Amino acid sequence: MSDEALLCRIAEAADRGAFAELFRRWSGKIRAFHMRAGLVREQAEELTQEVMVTLWQRAATFDPERAGAATWIYTIARNRRIDALRRSRRPEPDPHDPLWRPDPDPTPEEGFAAVTRDARVREAVQTLGEEQAEVVAMSFFAGLSHAEIAAELGLALGTVKSRLRLAFNKLREELGPEFSLELQDD
């Protein structure tokens, strides 16, 4: 049976026998292909496994009208090798980089201010109407986008945005000028 026919059997029927035959035919060739490119045996074997898994998973994308099986398989092998090379060239994160350090614990004053601020915001949200409070909670507490809120509530996107704007205007009135509220369009 040809390689093309084996790929078609894998795609159509998830034929394990066809895959085993394709593996037998191609695993050594793919490993040698990677080793000729300068990879050590362990790397070549690992990439060969990745290529074979890809052949199994993506056999349905093989189109014998566009390319032969050998071309398709070697293209996958080449792409996996390029991906591995890119991964190996990424620099290791520097543990001394300030971005990797946790934020310092808040001072007692900062902690008290945060608790007080949060309580004031919760009280202000309770002054909102039910519809406005619902979209505020979904946006800021559940982290949903405006489009996701609209879909979940069965509302027009403009209605969600209007409710959020009205809610923000009311919250600004309740909280006063020392609170900075930003409404983000998404």
N, C-alpha and C positions, 0 to 999 in steps of 0.2 A: 504494500500500500504506500502511496506517495506521502511525502510530508504534508502537502496541501490537503490530501484526503484525511490524514490524521487530525490536522487542525480543525477541519470541518466537523469531524466526528466529536471532537472535544467540545466544539461550540454548540453543536446541535443536541448532543445527548449526554454531555459531561462524561464521556466514555473514558473510564480509568485505564482500561487496557490500551487505548490509543495514546493516552498520555504517557503510560509506562514505556511504550515503544518509542515515542518522540523523545522522552527523557534518555532512553538508552542510546538513541542515535545522536543526540545533540549535546548532552551534558559534557562529554569529553572535549568536543569541538569548542564549546563556549569557554570552558576552563582554559584551554590552550590559547584561545583568542585573547583572553584577559592576561594570561601570563606573558604572551608575546608583547603585550602593551606595557610590561614592566611590573605587573602586580606579583606579589609573592603568592605561593600556593594557597595559603589560608584565605587571603583576600579574594583570589580568583574563585575558590570554591564557594565562598559566601555569596559573591556576586552571581555565580552560576545558579545557586539556589534561588536567588531573587529573580533571575531571568526566567527560570522554569516556573516559578509561582506566577509570574506575570503572564507567561504563555497560557497557563491554565485559566487564569482569571479573565484574560482579554482575548481569548481565542475567537470570540464572536466578532471582534473588530478586524480580524484578518479578512482581506479581500483579495482573492486570487487574481482578480482583474487588474489590480493596481500593482501587485508585486508578487514575486515568488516567495515560497515559505522561507528559503534560506535568507533572502534579503530582509524579510520581515523579522526573522529571529535575530539576525546579526544587528539590525537596527535597534532592537530592544536591548541587546547586550551592550552595544556601544553607548546607548543612553544611560543604562544603569552604571556603566563605568564612569561616565561624565558626572553623574549625580554623586557617586562615591568620591570622586576627585574633588568636587566642590565641597562636600562635607568635610573632607580631610583638610582643606585649606582654610576653613573657618577658624579664626583665632579662638583660643580658649578664653573664657571670661576671666578677667582679672579680679580675684577676690578682694583686692585692695581698692578697687574702683568704688568711689562714693555711691554710685548708683546701686551697688549690691549690698550696701549697709542698710539695716533697718532704720526707720525714723527714730529719733530719740523719744523716750517716754515723755509725755507732756508733764509740765510742772503742775503742782497742785492748783495754782491759779488758772492755768490753761484748761485743766480738767474740769474745774468748777464752772468756768465760763462756757465750756462746751455743753455741759449738762444743762446749764441754765438756758443757753441758746436753743438746745434741742427741745426743752420743755416749752419754751415760748413758741417755737415753730409748730409743735403738736397742738397747742392750744389754738393757734391761728388757723391751722388746717381744719379744726373742728368747727370753725365759724363758717366754713364754706358750705354751699348747698351740696346735696348728695351727688349730683352729676359731676360737679366740679371736683369734689373730694375724690371721687372714684377715678377720674382721669389723672389727677395729681398722684394718687397712690400707685396707680399702674405705671406711670411714667417714672417716678422717682424712687419708689420703694420696690417695685417689681422689675424696674429697668427696661420696660418695653418701649419700643419706638412708637412714634405717633401712628405710623401705618399699622403696627401690630395691635395697638389699642383700638383703632378704627375697625380692624377686622374682627377682633374679639367681641367688641360691643355691637357690631353691625351698624356702625355710624359712618358718615362721610368723613374723610380726612379733615376737611375744613371745619367740621363740627368739633372734632377733637381739639384742633388747634385753637378754635374760638373759646372752648371751655377752659383750656389751659391759660389762655391770655386773660380771661376774666378772673380766673382763680389767682393768677399772679398779681393782678391789679388789686384784688381784695387783700391778698397776703401782704403786699407792700403797705397798704393802708394800716393793717393791723399791727405789723411789726415795726413800722417806722423807718426813717431814713438810715439808721445804722446797719440795717440788714441789706445785703446786696443779693438780689434775686435775679438770676439770669434765665431767660427762657430760650432754649435752644431749638431751632427748627431742624427737623430731620426727616 
